[in-house]
Amino acid sequence: MASRRLRAFKRWMKSKGLEWSDALEFVDTPEEGVEVRALCQLKEGDVVAKMPKEACLTTKTSGARKIIEEAGLDGHLGLAFAIMYERSLDGDSPFAGYLQLLPHQECVPIVWTLDEVNELLCGTELHQTVQEDKALIYDDWKENILPLLDLAPLKLNPKFFGVEQYFAAKSLISSRSFEIDDYHGFGMVPLADLFNHKTGAEDVHFTAMSSNDESDTDVDGCNDDEGIVKEETLAQNSSIDMTVLNNGNCNVSDSDSSSVSDGDTSMLEMIMIKDVSSGTEVFNTYGLLGNAALLHRYGFTEQDNSYDIVNIDMELVLQWCTSVFSDRHSRARVSLWRKLGYSACGSQNSEYFEISFDGEPQIELLVLLHIMLLPDNAYHKLDLSVAGNCDESSGTTFLNGNIFPSKAFNMSKKSLLPKKVCDVLSSLADMRESLYGLKSIEDDIEALGRCSLVRERKLYHSLMLRINERKILQRLRNYASQPFKNKITNHSSPRKKLKRTTKKTS
Ligand SMILES: C[S@@+](CC[C@H](N)C(=O)[O-])C[C@H]1O[C@@H](n2cnc3c(N)ncnc32)[C@H](O)[C@@H]1O
């Protein structure tokens, strides 16, 4: 039987014109929250839910719209204010039936204490990012929300607009907001936000019909900055039937006549993208994300996530170089590497190199190490050839019979993986590993074995993140120890990475 809060939510959905298939069951568990299951077989193309945009909580639909516009609160800041405002109205909010189903906050690292962040995320791809996020979110609140509390005519109750409430609202936006359209921007979409995530194996897609271009924007998951956004052309002039047949069979949208909607721009839809059998959970996808990004935005990780990566900061590479050569040598070699047209990921003052799930380093890192290790005479020859004799038309420079293309293609294995370079890769793996502190990966694995996912959620997911990152570093060492078994691929693949905002300091 549905929980009381789910029953209240369903009543609210009906009153707001949301429609959903009777083939969907919403299951509420105290430990894991709500999940969506199929009560009977669902077919690819079935529209299983429709949500009017007006029923979504956005800066345009909130009672706080005027305050938000007058205060110039844009984007997520405005949406966070809208959530806090509607929460402050309690039962009087038109969104009360929806809000009562939401957790107070999602357990994403921005709502962990700074001590927890420093202890649990130390050395991981998330550590510095979350430290910075927390500071920025606090500043946003202080600059933009706090002054509104002093404006008497607004009569805002400080209890609902404090910094803790702001962080809670931000965690909900991070974990369950969708991009609706140009008018509404990002918003909270009731019902669509009940589907859990499965990487690369989703069953259902969220689809927003854009009111501007009349094409459907299909957004895989919430908070799309790194989600996949695809364009799909849906069939026109179809209708939706969301009734249950009296014989007990579930009827979703009748796929004979209508598996897609009629292009109504006021509605959002959830459409099945594959068949799902009765009794199984129906998953959405929030994007092809590694564990750092999943934990950052959604507060969970996956065990074998092939989208995981580890980054090696340029700073770490320079640290290694200056431990062997002079500062001058390091600077000159990096400068030549840049002159040859290479760059790392990130921006100039926060550069890093990716190590893929398989332990394969970015080719730009291999070229840089190669240049750092060149004997002085070879370096000078190459530097001169870049200055004067570089074959501009082909973008290549010749060195001792090796070719350094300006772009990372066609690298020969032998030219990039001599033993010297492999040894440096191993050293870099060790240096990167030391950022995790004194505990070994075996200690972490043991700790994960003892850890309860339900009672120690933060510890569980941070251990999962650390262990998987450390396994990648192990694979990097394997890669470095067997250079001629490795194939070098160009890493400009569309893999998703966690966006780094600034440089790591640790
Ligand atoms: C959009 S909500 C999904 C519905 C959510 N389960 C609820 O109770 O309302 C996103 C949140 O659900 C949880 N979640 C989604 N997919 C998950 C997964 N594969 N493993 C663990 N938690 C997941 C996370 O807490 C995430 O922040």
PDBQT file of the ligand as one rigid body, heavy atoms in Angstrom, charges set to zero:
ROOT
HETATM    1  C1  LIG A 601      15.724  12.564  -8.866  1.00  0.00    +0.000 C 
HETATM    2  S1  LIG A 601      15.802  11.804  -7.307  1.00  0.00    +0.000 S 
HETATM    3  C2  LIG A 601      15.181  10.200  -7.627  1.00  0.00    +0.000 C 
HETATM    4  C3  LIG A 601      14.054   9.798  -6.707  1.00  0.00    +0.000 C 
HETATM    5  C4  LIG A 601      14.451   9.585  -5.299  1.00  0.00    +0.000 C 
HETATM    6  N1  LIG A 601      14.818   8.197  -5.090  1.00  0.00    +0.000 N 
HETATM    7  C5  LIG A 601      13.340  10.002  -4.319  1.00  0.00    +0.000 C 
HETATM    8  O1  LIG A 601      13.246   9.364  -3.267  1.00  0.00    +0.000 OA
HETATM    9  O2  LIG A 601      12.617  10.925  -4.570  1.00  0.00    +0.000 OA
HETATM   10  C6  LIG A 601      17.526  11.637  -7.212  1.00  0.00    +0.000 C 
HETATM   11  C7  LIG A 601      18.020  11.020  -5.925  1.00  0.00    +0.000 C 
HETATM   12  O3  LIG A 601      17.640   9.641  -5.844  1.00  0.00    +0.000 OA
HETATM   13  C8  LIG A 601      18.713   8.858  -5.337  1.00  0.00    +0.000 C 
HETATM   14  N2  LIG A 601      19.167   7.951  -6.410  1.00  0.00    +0.000 N 
HETATM   15  C9  LIG A 601      18.840   7.996  -7.706  1.00  0.00    +0.000 A 
HETATM   16  N3  LIG A 601      19.404   6.994  -8.381  1.00  0.00    +0.000 NA
HETATM   17  C10 LIG A 601      20.129   6.290  -7.488  1.00  0.00    +0.000 A 
HETATM   18  C11 LIG A 601      20.972   5.130  -7.572  1.00  0.00    +0.000 A 
HETATM   19  N4  LIG A 601      21.175   4.504  -8.723  1.00  0.00    +0.000 N 
HETATM   20  N5  LIG A 601      21.556   4.704  -6.430  1.00  0.00    +0.000 NA
HETATM   21  C12 LIG A 601      21.368   5.335  -5.257  1.00  0.00    +0.000 A 
HETATM   22  N6  LIG A 601      20.584   6.439  -5.112  1.00  0.00    +0.000 NA
HETATM   23  C13 LIG A 601      19.974   6.897  -6.218  1.00  0.00    +0.000 A 
HETATM   24  C14 LIG A 601      19.806   9.840  -4.944  1.00  0.00    +0.000 C 
HETATM   25  O4  LIG A 601      19.607  10.151  -3.596  1.00  0.00    +0.000 OA
HETATM   26  C15 LIG A 601      19.526  11.026  -5.841  1.00  0.00    +0.000 C 
HETATM   27  O5  LIG A 601      19.997  12.250  -5.334  1.00  0.00    +0.000 OA
ENDROOT
TORSDOF 0
